[in-house]
Amino acid sequence: MRTLREDGLRKVLAGQTTSQMARGLTLSPASVKRELSSLSGTLEVSSRAALFARALELGVRPEPLRP
């Protein structure tokens, strides 16, 4: 089972906005912002772009695009 953090990273890699992530994860946008902020601190990055790059370094792959 994937974790919320893994799902969040995949959604960042897919280019989703905070609102899109919140809808897909059935969370509030504030919860998603808080989780991304926590994750950024854990991974020692300070922007969504850096979070994107770090996720790729860790081997996280984006969710496949759906038609």
C-alpha positions as CSV (number, residue, x, y, z in Angstrom):
1,M,0.0,0.0,0.0
2,R,1.3,3.4,-0.9
3,T,1.6,6.2,1.6
4,L,0.0,9.6,1.5
5,R,3.5,11.0,1.0
6,E,4.2,8.7,-2.0
7,D,0.8,9.6,-3.5
8,G,1.5,13.3,-2.9
9,L,4.9,13.1,-4.6
10,R,3.4,11.3,-7.6
11,K,0.8,14.1,-7.9
12,V,3.5,16.7,-7.7
13,L,5.3,14.9,-10.5
14,A,2.1,14.8,-12.5
15,G,2.0,18.6,-12.2
16,Q,-1.2,18.7,-10.1
17,T,-2.1,21.8,-8.2
18,T,-2.8,21.7,-4.5
19,S,-6.6,21.8,-5.2
20,Q,-6.3,18.9,-7.6
21,M,-4.3,16.9,-5.2
22,A,-6.8,17.6,-2.4
23,R,-9.7,16.4,-4.6
24,G,-7.8,13.3,-5.6
25,L,-6.8,12.4,-2.1
26,T,-10.1,13.5,-0.5
27,L,-8.4,15.9,1.8
28,S,-8.7,19.7,2.3
29,P,-6.3,21.9,0.4
30,A,-4.9,23.0,3.8
31,S,-4.1,19.4,4.7
32,V,-2.3,18.9,1.4
33,K,-0.3,22.2,1.9
34,R,0.7,21.0,5.4
35,E,1.7,17.6,4.1
36,L,3.8,19.1,1.3
37,S,5.4,21.5,3.7
38,S,6.3,18.7,6.0
39,L,7.6,16.6,3.2
40,S,9.7,19.5,1.9
41,G,11.3,19.8,5.3
42,T,12.0,16.1,5.5
43,L,13.6,16.1,2.1
44,E,15.4,19.4,2.8
45,V,14.0,21.3,-0.2
46,S,12.3,24.7,-0.3
47,S,10.2,24.7,-3.4
48,R,7.8,22.6,-5.4
49,A,10.4,22.4,-8.2
50,A,13.0,21.2,-5.8
51,L,10.5,18.7,-4.4
52,F,9.9,17.5,-8.0
53,A,13.6,17.0,-8.6
54,R,14.2,15.2,-5.3
55,A,11.3,12.9,-6.0
56,L,12.9,11.9,-9.3
57,E,16.2,11.3,-7.5
58,L,14.5,9.0,-5.0
59,G,13.0,7.0,-7.9
60,V,9.4,8.1,-7.5
61,R,7.6,8.0,-10.9
62,P,4.5,10.0,-11.8
63,E,1.1,8.4,-12.1
64,P,0.4,7.4,-15.7
65,L,-1.8,9.9,-17.6
66,R,-5.3,8.8,-18.0
67,P,-7.2,9.4,-21.3
